[in-house]
Amino acid sequence: MFPVTREFIKARMALTGIKLLIKNNINMELLTTKEVMHLLKIKSPTTLIKLERENEIKVAKRIGHHKRYKPADIQRYIDKRN
């Protein structure tokens, strides 16, 4: 088996969506703002900030001004929305 890299995870997310990450228990990988926006089909970062303020999505970690999100939290939001 080969090592799971960030590039591999991004490619798989693009093909199968976020459920693959959780199913394979790779939820330790944190998602960037752009990745979350892509998964939620959001075009504006302002919309993502609004979802954070409404406690719909939680920020898992802040690195300076950069935010990271847990795939499981994003999947919960997607399931709740549908």
Secondary structure by P-SEA (a helix, b strand, c coil): cccccaaaaaaaaacccaaaaaaaccccccccaaaaaaaaccccaaaaaaaaaacccccccccccbbbbbaaaaaaaaaaac
